[in-house]
């Protein structure tokens, strides 16, 4: 069966009253660029266009049904990078504070994490070789 549509982009929209603080955070701490901004909506993307994210005020005039204000729980925004140590160093140099320090995980990721002003948890990961035998107990 053919797909219904070819997607031009995909991004989460985080509903928050703090869209300006979120915009400033992503621009200053991660170097993202603003592609669109209004009083109630901001769309940001990585400099190379590889990832994007939007923030919407709770009183957005064209809000679709269902998007309540984000509580900061139940969502992890994953950013996969080629070099997590370099991304971590850049984030810290830009004034970021990591809630999870850079570490190598036995399951095969080098990562660090932080929360943005909306409460969104951001996990920055690099795929690395897992610890020998780690995944054996999970195979079927």
MIMAR-437844 format. One record per atom (N, C-alpha, C): atom name; x, y, z; residue in one letter. Coordinates in Angstrom, 3 decimals. Layout:
# residues N
> CA,X,Y,Z,a
...
# end
This chain:
# residues 140
> N,0.839,-1.172,0.000,x
> CA,0.000,0.000,0.000,x
> C,0.891,1.246,0.000,x
> N,0.571,2.181,-0.854,x
> CA,1.342,3.420,-0.960,x
> C,1.045,4.331,0.224,x
> N,2.052,5.099,0.676,x
> CA,1.809,6.044,1.779,x
> C,0.804,7.112,1.350,x
> N,0.083,7.648,2.314,x
> CA,-0.907,8.682,2.024,x
> C,-0.272,9.976,1.553,x
> N,0.900,10.285,2.086,x
> CA,1.534,11.558,1.754,x
> C,3.044,11.431,1.866,x
> N,3.734,12.264,1.160,x
> CA,5.179,12.395,1.326,x
> C,5.383,13.594,2.244,x
> N,6.026,13.385,3.364,x
> CA,6.179,14.431,4.362,x
> C,7.271,15.413,3.966,x
> N,7.007,16.682,4.145,x
> CA,7.996,17.706,3.870,x
> C,8.804,18.038,5.121,x
> N,8.227,17.792,6.280,x
> CA,8.902,18.020,7.549,x
> C,8.132,17.265,8.617,x
> N,8.689,17.150,9.778,x
> CA,8.006,16.586,10.938,x
> C,8.676,17.191,12.149,x
> N,7.838,17.647,13.072,x
> CA,8.381,18.261,14.276,x
> C,7.293,18.297,15.340,x
> N,7.715,18.176,16.594,x
> CA,6.742,18.324,17.672,x
> C,6.444,19.806,17.909,x
> N,5.264,20.073,18.386,x
> CA,4.888,21.415,18.828,x
> C,4.655,21.327,20.330,x
> N,5.445,22.052,21.083,x
> CA,5.329,22.068,22.541,x
> C,4.503,23.285,22.924,x
> N,3.387,23.050,23.588,x
> CA,2.518,24.143,24.022,x
> C,3.036,24.658,25.361,x
> N,3.399,25.941,25.386,x
> CA,3.971,26.541,26.587,x
> C,3.729,28.045,26.583,x
> N,3.524,28.647,27.736,x
> CA,3.420,30.104,27.780,x
> C,4.783,30.784,27.642,x
> N,5.858,30.003,27.636,x
> CA,7.226,30.532,27.624,x
> C,7.895,30.426,26.259,x
> N,7.174,30.762,25.181,x
> CA,7.759,30.556,23.846,x
> C,8.991,31.420,23.613,x
> N,9.033,32.632,24.134,x
> CA,10.215,33.490,23.928,x
> C,11.423,32.942,24.672,x
> N,11.235,32.464,25.902,x
> CA,12.343,31.868,26.654,x
> C,12.844,30.614,25.949,x
> N,11.926,29.815,25.401,x
> CA,12.322,28.610,24.665,x
> C,13.083,28.989,23.401,x
> N,12.593,29.984,22.685,x
> CA,13.281,30.437,21.478,x
> C,14.702,30.885,21.807,x
> N,14.841,31.717,22.805,x
> CA,16.172,32.209,23.200,x
> C,17.080,31.059,23.615,x
> N,16.553,30.108,24.378,x
> CA,17.343,28.963,24.834,x
> C,17.881,28.169,23.649,x
> N,17.021,27.793,22.717,x
> CA,17.434,26.964,21.585,x
> C,18.385,27.724,20.658,x
> N,18.187,29.019,20.495,x
> CA,19.089,29.807,19.670,x
> C,20.447,29.982,20.351,x
> N,20.436,30.331,21.629,x
> CA,21.680,30.632,22.334,x
> C,22.442,29.379,22.756,x
> N,21.760,28.375,23.284,x
> CA,22.437,27.196,23.825,x
> C,22.761,26.146,22.779,x
> N,21.964,26.104,21.681,x
> CA,22.164,25.060,20.678,x
> C,22.462,25.610,19.286,x
> N,22.382,26.907,19.110,x
> CA,22.687,27.500,17.819,x
> C,21.616,27.297,16.763,x
> N,20.389,26.964,17.187,x
> CA,19.300,26.777,16.228,x
> C,18.853,28.132,15.698,x
> N,18.168,28.104,14.551,x
> CA,17.717,29.320,13.905,x
> C,16.198,29.379,13.868,x
> N,15.687,30.575,13.939,x
> CA,14.246,30.782,13.876,x
> C,13.816,30.842,12.411,x
> N,12.891,29.977,12.040,x
> CA,12.349,29.982,10.690,x
> C,11.050,30.746,10.589,x
> N,10.341,30.882,11.720,x
> CA,9.092,31.631,11.763,x
> C,8.816,31.993,13.210,x
> N,8.371,33.211,13.426,x
> CA,7.987,33.633,14.778,x
> C,6.808,34.583,14.692,x
> N,5.896,34.414,15.609,x
> CA,4.778,35.339,15.786,x
> C,4.583,35.492,17.283,x
> N,3.558,36.194,17.675,x
> CA,3.324,36.389,19.108,x
> C,2.895,35.098,19.801,x
> N,2.426,34.109,19.057,x
> CA,1.899,32.880,19.655,x
> C,2.549,31.600,19.158,x
> N,3.535,31.701,18.259,x
> CA,4.135,30.503,17.677,x
> C,5.565,30.807,17.252,x
> N,6.461,29.842,17.455,x
> CA,7.826,29.969,16.949,x
> C,8.274,28.594,16.457,x
> N,8.860,28.578,15.262,x
> CA,9.398,27.356,14.675,x
> C,10.898,27.540,14.536,x
> N,11.658,26.571,15.072,x
> CA,13.122,26.634,15.089,x
> C,13.687,25.411,14.388,x
> N,14.883,25.576,13.821,x
> CA,15.520,24.414,13.202,x
> C,17.031,24.480,13.400,x
> N,17.629,23.300,13.366,x
> CA,19.088,23.209,13.423,x
> C,19.647,23.929,12.206,x
> N,20.849,24.457,12.346,x
> CA,21.461,25.251,11.277,x
> C,21.478,24.508,9.938,x
> N,21.700,23.193,9.975,x
> CA,21.760,22.414,8.731,x
> C,20.394,21.884,8.295,x
> N,19.339,22.220,9.037,x
> CA,17.988,21.795,8.676,x
> C,17.670,20.351,9.019,x
> N,18.549,19.674,9.757,x
> CA,18.359,18.252,10.049,x
> C,17.316,17.974,11.125,x
> N,16.936,18.975,11.895,x
> CA,15.945,18.792,12.952,x
> C,15.201,20.105,13.165,x
> N,13.955,19.994,13.596,x
> CA,13.183,21.199,13.885,x
> C,12.234,20.944,15.048,x
> N,11.732,22.026,15.589,x
> CA,10.921,21.996,16.795,x
> C,10.123,23.292,16.835,x
> N,8.900,23.236,17.344,x
> CA,8.091,24.454,17.439,x
> C,7.522,24.595,18.849,x
> N,7.252,25.831,19.211,x
> CA,6.609,26.155,20.482,x
> C,5.382,26.997,20.185,x
> N,4.300,26.707,20.880,x
> CA,3.035,27.382,20.649,x
> C,2.454,27.845,21.982,x
> N,1.977,29.075,22.012,x
> CA,1.333,29.596,23.219,x
> C,-0.007,28.901,23.425,x
> N,-0.428,28.752,24.680,x
> CA,-1.702,28.079,24.953,x
> C,-2.903,28.776,24.306,x
> N,-2.803,30.072,24.073,x
> CA,-3.933,30.803,23.483,x
> C,-3.785,30.986,21.972,x
> N,-3.070,30.073,21.327,x
> CA,-2.860,30.090,19.883,x
> C,-4.221,30.200,19.183,x
> N,-4.399,31.161,18.266,x
> CA,-5.714,31.373,17.650,x
> C,-6.173,30.261,16.713,x
> N,-5.271,29.416,16.252,x
> CA,-5.700,28.327,15.363,x
> C,-5.305,26.966,15.915,x
> N,-5.238,26.853,17.222,x
> CA,-4.822,25.604,17.865,x
> C,-5.726,24.449,17.445,x
> N,-5.121,23.334,17.056,x
> CA,-5.929,22.154,16.759,x
> C,-6.482,21.565,18.056,x
> N,-7.498,20.730,17.978,x
> CA,-8.045,20.126,19.205,x
> C,-6.991,19.289,19.920,x
> N,-6.949,19.384,21.236,x
> CA,-6.128,18.481,22.026,x
> C,-4.839,18.985,22.610,x
> N,-4.146,19.963,22.050,x
> CA,-2.834,20.260,22.636,x
> C,-2.924,21.117,23.898,x
> N,-2.945,20.449,25.025,x
> CA,-2.930,21.149,26.303,x
> C,-1.516,21.661,26.577,x
> N,-1.401,22.559,27.535,x
> CA,-0.086,23.075,27.907,x
> C,0.795,21.919,28.383,x
> N,2.014,21.866,27.878,x
> CA,2.954,20.798,28.196,x
> C,3.327,20.865,29.669,x
> N,3.300,19.709,30.339,x
> CA,3.591,19.649,31.771,x
> C,5.059,19.364,32.070,x
> N,5.858,19.073,31.036,x
> CA,7.260,18.730,31.271,x
> C,7.468,17.256,31.502,x
> N,6.422,16.451,31.384,x
> CA,6.548,15.011,31.605,x
> C,6.023,14.241,30.400,x
> N,6.579,13.066,30.199,x
> CA,6.061,12.156,29.200,x
> C,6.598,12.335,27.795,x
> N,7.619,13.168,27.614,x
> CA,8.184,13.360,26.287,x
> C,9.693,13.520,26.405,x
> N,10.404,12.816,25.548,x
> CA,11.856,12.938,25.451,x
> C,12.166,13.290,24.010,x
> N,12.807,14.412,23.788,x
> CA,13.187,14.840,22.441,x
> C,14.616,14.396,22.210,x
> N,14.794,13.434,21.333,x
> CA,16.084,12.809,21.086,x
> C,16.796,13.519,19.940,x
> N,18.035,13.929,20.170,x
> CA,18.863,14.516,19.129,x
> C,20.080,13.623,18.953,x
> N,20.144,12.899,17.844,x
> CA,21.286,12.018,17.594,x
> C,22.358,12.810,16.865,x
> N,23.571,12.725,17.368,x
> CA,24.708,13.457,16.811,x
> C,25.853,12.484,16.520,x
> N,26.802,12.940,15.718,x
> CA,27.975,12.123,15.401,x
> C,28.984,12.128,16.540,x
> N,29.005,13.208,17.347,x
> CA,30.002,13.347,18.408,x
> C,29.352,14.012,19.627,x
> N,28.892,13.202,20.562,x
> CA,28.211,13.724,21.749,x
> C,29.148,14.531,22.640,x
> N,30.416,14.146,22.706,x
> CA,31.368,14.893,23.538,x
> C,31.535,16.311,22.991,x
> N,31.637,16.457,21.684,x
> CA,31.765,17.785,21.076,x
> C,30.477,18.582,21.268,x
> N,29.316,17.934,21.110,x
> CA,28.033,18.617,21.316,x
> C,27.908,19.070,22.768,x
> N,28.350,18.235,23.703,x
> CA,28.313,18.561,25.126,x
> C,29.209,19.765,25.413,x
> N,30.420,19.757,24.885,x
> CA,31.353,20.864,25.097,x
> C,30.790,22.164,24.524,x
> N,30.179,22.087,23.353,x
> CA,29.584,23.271,22.725,x
> C,28.415,23.787,23.562,x
> N,27.563,22.877,24.034,x
> CA,26.413,23.245,24.858,x
> C,26.872,23.963,26.131,x
> N,27.879,23.419,26.802,x
> CA,28.401,24.036,28.026,x
> C,29.059,25.383,27.721,x
> N,29.791,25.477,26.622,x
> CA,30.451,26.731,26.248,x
> C,29.436,27.834,25.957,x
> N,28.239,27.448,25.530,x
> CA,27.168,28.405,25.241,x
> C,26.343,28.732,26.497,x
> N,26.769,28.226,27.637,x
> CA,26.089,28.531,28.891,x
> C,25.041,27.525,29.311,x
> N,24.943,26.407,28.608,x
> CA,23.976,25.375,28.966,x
> C,24.370,24.640,30.230,x
> N,23.370,24.117,30.912,x
> CA,23.594,23.319,32.117,x
> C,22.965,21.947,31.878,x
> N,23.777,20.917,31.928,x
> CA,23.293,19.560,31.692,x
> C,22.656,18.997,32.954,x
> N,21.461,18.424,32.795,x
> CA,20.804,17.722,33.895,x
> C,21.296,16.290,34.003,x
> N,21.871,15.793,32.921,x
> CA,22.504,14.480,32.877,x
> C,23.865,14.695,32.241,x
> N,24.920,14.452,33.001,x
> CA,26.267,14.706,32.493,x
> C,26.630,13.704,31.403,x
> N,27.603,14.067,30.604,x
> CA,28.075,13.209,29.518,x
> C,28.520,11.872,30.095,x
> N,28.034,10.803,29.484,x
> CA,28.374,9.462,29.965,x
> C,28.247,8.445,28.843,x
> N,28.946,7.341,28.990,x
> CA,28.817,6.204,28.092,x
> C,27.903,5.189,28.766,x
> N,26.866,4.772,28.042,x
> CA,25.900,3.813,28.572,x
> C,26.223,2.417,28.057,x
> N,26.030,1.417,28.910,x
> CA,26.325,0.028,28.556,x
> C,25.520,-0.438,27.346,x
> N,24.358,0.144,27.117,x
> CA,23.500,-0.277,26.006,x
> C,23.920,0.310,24.659,x
> N,24.958,1.165,24.637,x
> CA,25.508,1.611,23.371,x
> C,25.228,3.054,22.989,x
> N,25.207,3.934,23.948,x
> CA,25.060,5.355,23.652,x
> C,26.006,6.177,24.517,x
> N,26.578,7.188,23.923,x
> CA,27.272,8.245,24.669,x
> C,26.256,9.384,24.662,x
> N,25.938,9.937,25.836,x
> CA,24.872,10.927,25.863,x
> C,24.982,11.896,27.021,x
> N,24.222,12.980,26.883,x
> CA,23.971,13.922,27.965,x
> C,22.570,14.464,27.744,x
> N,22.020,15.121,28.768,x
> CA,20.661,15.619,28.631,x
> C,20.423,16.866,29.448,x
> N,19.329,17.536,29.110,x
> CA,18.952,18.781,29.785,x
> C,17.475,19.062,29.553,x
> N,16.945,20.003,30.325,x
> CA,15.576,20.492,30.125,x
> C,15.638,21.906,29.577,x
> N,14.731,22.204,28.650,x
> CA,14.627,23.572,28.149,x
> C,13.612,24.327,29.008,x
> N,13.365,25.606,28.766,x
> CA,12.451,26.376,29.617,x
> C,11.001,25.867,29.655,x
> N,10.579,25.087,28.667,x
> CA,9.222,24.520,28.697,x
> C,9.153,23.291,29.590,x
> N,10.309,22.761,29.978,x
> CA,10.368,21.514,30.745,x
> C,10.660,20.315,29.867,x
> N,10.800,20.513,28.564,x
> CA,11.082,19.429,27.631,x
> C,12.446,18.815,27.936,x
> N,12.468,17.489,28.104,x
> CA,13.732,16.791,28.299,x
> C,14.350,16.539,26.930,x
> N,15.602,16.938,26.774,x
> CA,16.341,16.758,25.531,x
> C,17.500,15.812,25.818,x
> N,17.548,14.722,25.076,x
> CA,18.576,13.701,25.221,x
> C,19.445,13.770,23.972,x
> N,20.715,14.118,24.122,x
> CA,21.641,14.218,22.997,x
> C,22.483,12.948,23.005,x
> N,22.391,12.167,21.923,x
> CA,23.012,10.842,21.908,x
> C,23.900,10.626,20.699,x
> N,24.924,9.829,20.924,x
> CA,25.797,9.300,19.877,x
> C,25.753,7.792,20.025,x
> N,25.568,7.088,18.945,x
> CA,25.565,5.628,19.003,x
> C,27.011,5.138,19.099,x
> N,27.276,4.294,20.091,x
> CA,28.605,3.699,20.271,x
> C,28.426,2.192,20.433,x
> N,29.507,1.483,20.491,x
> CA,29.459,0.032,20.643,x
> C,28.920,-0.316,22.039,x
> N,27.885,-1.168,22.117,x
> CA,27.388,-1.564,23.439,x
> C,28.381,-2.479,24.156,x
> N,28.234,-2.536,25.459,x
> CA,29.054,-3.436,26.272,x
> C,28.808,-4.866,25.795,x
> N,29.858,-5.649,25.664,x
> CA,29.744,-7.028,25.179,x
> C,28.674,-7.785,25.969,x
> N,27.756,-8.391,25.250,x
> CA,26.705,-9.201,25.861,x
> C,25.526,-8.440,26.416,x
> N,25.562,-7.100,26.407,x
> CA,24.477,-6.330,27.025,x
> C,23.106,-6.707,26.454,x
> N,22.978,-6.809,25.151,x
> CA,21.675,-7.030,24.514,x
> C,21.266,-8.500,24.481,x
> N,22.125,-9.429,24.890,x
> CA,21.810,-10.859,24.817,x
> C,20.534,-11.207,25.576,x
> N,20.332,-10.641,26.717,x
> CA,19.147,-11.004,27.536,x
> C,17.847,-10.469,26.955,x
> N,17.919,-9.581,25.970,x
> CA,16.723,-8.987,25.391,x
> C,16.339,-9.622,24.038,x
> N,17.184,-10.479,23.512,x
> CA,16.909,-11.116,22.215,x
> C,15.866,-12.202,22.393,x
> N,15.042,-12.347,21.398,x
> CA,13.980,-13.374,21.435,x
> C,14.375,-14.608,20.667,x
# end
